[in-house]
Amino acid sequence: MRNTSTPAASALNRRQVLGGALLPLLAAVSPAQAQTELSDLARIRASGALKVAVYKDNAPFSDGAVTDMKGLDVALAEALARQLGLKLSLLPFDAGENMGDDLRNMVWKGHYLGYGPADVMLQVPADKYLAQKNPQVRILEPYMRQSLVLVHDTRRLPSAAAPEDLKGLPLAAERGAGAASVLMGYGGGLLRTQVSIHNTGTEAVQAAVDGKVAAAFVTRAQAESVLSRHPDSAGQFRISKINFNNGIADTGWPVGMAIKSANKELGQALEAAMKSLRDSGELLKIFQQNGLTLTAP
């Protein structure tokens, strides 16, 4: 039978081991080695901080200077850390080519440049297919539902029930977003020449508020956050659902958080923390403070 014991251990007889001869060897274990023996939640508690990954330049969820980020996800991260009795350590990051890249870099492996991983990542679609493609992570606790909407100036577009209602009107969308692809691709490019592309969805909505376009096709959160900052003019805008017959569900998609699939204790702690935030009304308050509607995931 193969001997798998270490040379140090095999040189000791049973009496020496029972007599404490191994104590010096155990004392020589480095703090780093000892930490690896802790459970996932105990390791995080030992560090004193909950590391939460959030996207950069992602208003209204996480935006602004890295040292002073604001938004719903930042506020939620602060609340989760507080519920766990920990300090918050934000890990803002640039979006990768796809969600799989982001999960690898910020949840289960870390970036090749040495950044990450975090303990938990926010703003992750709670999608069954995404979960199956990324078995290294567990997606849990959806806290909102995203959906695409048309925010339009009722003076220029009183109602919008079909894409054809948008013909001839200046429109706005976010660069690289699915909403822009839907808008520009409809009907073989029927509306393409009418669409101006903006760096963010909130900038697209702001263009509508400033009168530069008649409507913007964005997420509901982006529309609500901008309109909440312009209460004097918000009354002339309407948020409408419009069906482009492109296979995207009108009901939108739930958004939650992701952790390493092996971190079961952390998952239980986060589930308990989210329940407390919901039951106490704090989650609702966080949404309201950011000008958003708390939608059932």
N, C-alpha and C positions, 0 to 999 in steps of 0.2 A: 504493500500500500504506500502511496506517495506521502512523504512527510511534508506537510504544509506549514509547520510551525517555524517561527523565526529562530536563527542561531542562538540568540540570547535566551529565549524561552526553553529551547531543547537542551541547553547546557545545565538547566536546573532540574533537580529531582522534585518529586511531589512534596516532600517534607519542607524543602527550601521555599517552595511557592507558598505553602500554607503558613510558613513562618514569616512571610512578609518580605522575602527577598526581591519581589517584583515591585515593591513600593518605589524605589529609586527610579525604576524604568517608567512607571506611570507618572511620576513627578516630572519627568523629562519631556512629556508630551507638550508640544507648543500650544499656545492659546488658540491658534488657527485650527490645529487638529481637534482640539477640544470643542471648538465652536461647530465643527462639522457634525458632531455627535448630537447636537441640540436638535429638537424638533423645529419645523419651519417657523412656527409662531414664536417659540422661545428664542430662536436666533434673531428674529426681528425685534422682539422686546429687548434683547440684550444690546442691540444696536442703539436703542432709544428713539428710533425714527422709522416712520412708514414711508418708503420710497414709492412715489406715485408718478407714473409716466403720463404726460399730457401733450397734445399736439401744439406746436408753435403756430402762431398766426391763424388761429381757428376760432375767431369770434362767432358766436357769443359764449363759447365754452372755455377757451384758454387763449388769451391774446395779450400783447404788450411786451414790454421789456422782460427779459428772462428773470431779472431780479425783482420785478414788480408785476407779475402776471395777474390778470383779472378774468372773471368769467364763471359760468356755472360749474364747470368741471373743477376749477381751482377751489371754489367754495365747497364743493362736495368733497374734494380731497382733504381739505382742512377739517371738515366735519367727521369724516371717517377716521382720520388720525386721532382726533380728540376722543371719539368713542372708544378707540383702542388704548387710550391713555398714552399716546405717543406724540412726538413732534412730527411735523410734516417736512419731508424732503422731496421737493418737486424735481422731476426729471423731464424738462421740456425737450421735445425732439422734432426734427423735420420729418414729414411724411415720406415713406419710401415709395417704391414703384407700386406696391400693392399691400393689402392688409397682412398677407403672409410674411412679408419682409418686416413690417412693423412689429408683429407678434414675436418673430424671431429675435429682433434687435432689442426689444424693450421688455419682453416677458421671460422667455425661456433660455436664451443664450447670451445675449448682449451683442453690441456692435463690435465689429472687428477693430475699431479705433479705441476700444476700451470703455465705451459709454454704456451704462446699463449692465445687466437688466434691472428693472424696477421690481418691487414686490407686487404691484398691481398697475394695470394700465386701464385708463378710462376711454370712453367713446368708442367702444368696440361693438360692432353689429352682433346681436344675439341671433346668429344665423346657424342653422343646423349644418348646412353644407360647409361653411367656414370652419366650424368646430371639427367636423370629420376630416377636413384637409389638414388640420393642425392639432394632432393628438397630444402634443406636448403641453397644450394649454387647456384651461377650463374657463369657459365663458359663463358668467353668472350674474345674478342680480340686475336684470334690466331696470333702468331707472327712468326711461322716457321712450317716446316713440317719435322717430323722425319721419317726415313726409314732405313731398314736393308740392308747392303751392304757387299760385300766381298772385302777386300783390300788385294791384292796379289802381290807378288814379280814376275814380269814378266820373270825373269831369270829362275825361277823354275816352274812357272805356267803362260805361255804366255797369255792364255785366259781361261775363265771359263763361260760356258753357261749352264751347268747342274751339279747337285750334284755329278754325277758319275765322273766328271772331277777332283774331289778332292781326289779320292781313292789313298791311298798310300802316301799321303803328310801330314806332321805335320801341325796341325791347332790350332787356339787359339780362345777362347771366354771368355765372362765375367761371373763370378760366379753368379748364380741366375737369370740371364737375359733370356728373351724370346729367344734371338738369340742362346744361348747355348742349350736350350731345343730343338730348331728346328734342330740345327746341329747334336746333339747327338742322337736325336730320329729318324732321317731320315732313311727310309728303315729298320726299326726294329733294328736300332743300327749299320748300315753299316759303319758309320764313327766314332763311339764312341771311339774306342781305339786310334784314331789318334788325339783326341782333348785334349789340355792342357787347364786347367781352371785358369783364372787369377782374381784377386780381382776386377779389373775395366776393362772397355772396352778399355780405353787408354793404360793400361798395356798390353792388348792383342795385340793391334796394335804395340806397342813398341817392343814386342817380334818378330814381323815380320820385323820391321826395323833393329833389331839387328841380324837377320838371324837365330833366334831360331826356327821359324816356316815359312812355305811358305805362309800362308794366315791367316787372322783373320776375323771372321764374327761378325760385330758390327754395331752400327748406323753410318750413314754418318757423323754426327757431330764429333763423336769420331775419325773416320778415318781422317777426314780433319784436325782436331786440331793437331794431332800428326805429320802428314806429313808436316804441315806448319812450324813445329819447326825443320824439317830436310830437308831444301831445296836442299842440295847437293845430297841426296839419294832419294828424293821424285820422281824424274823422272823415276826411275826403278819400281815404284809401280803403279798399276791401281786399280781404284774403279769400281767394276762391280756389276750389279744386277743379282741375281741368284734365280731361282724359285724352291722352295722346295715342291710345291704343298701341302701346309699345311693350306690353307685357309686365310693366312695373305695377305692382299691387297698389291700388288706391289707398289701402290702409296704412301704407308706409312700412317701416321696419323698426323693431325694438333695438335699443342701444343699452349695453351694459358694461361690464368690466371683465378683465381677463387676468388670471394668475397661472402659475405653473400648475399642471394637472396633479403633481405630487403633493402640493401644499394644501392638504386637506384641512388642517387646523386653521390656517389663515382663511380658507374659504368659509369655514363655520363662523369665524369671528366677524368676517365681513357681512355675512348674511344676518347675524345678530345685530350688527351696527346699523345696517340699512333698515331693519325692522324697527329699531328704536327711532331712527330719523323719520320714518313714515308715521309711526304711531304718535310721536310727539308733535307732529306738524312742522318739524324743522325742514324736512325736504321740500314741502310746499312753500315755505318761507324763502328758501334758497332760490326756487324757480321764480317766485314773485319779485324778489329783489333784483333779478336779472331780466325782468320784463318778459318772462316766458310763462306759458301755460303748462302746468304739470299734466302731461298726457299719460294715460294708462298704457304701460308697455304691452 
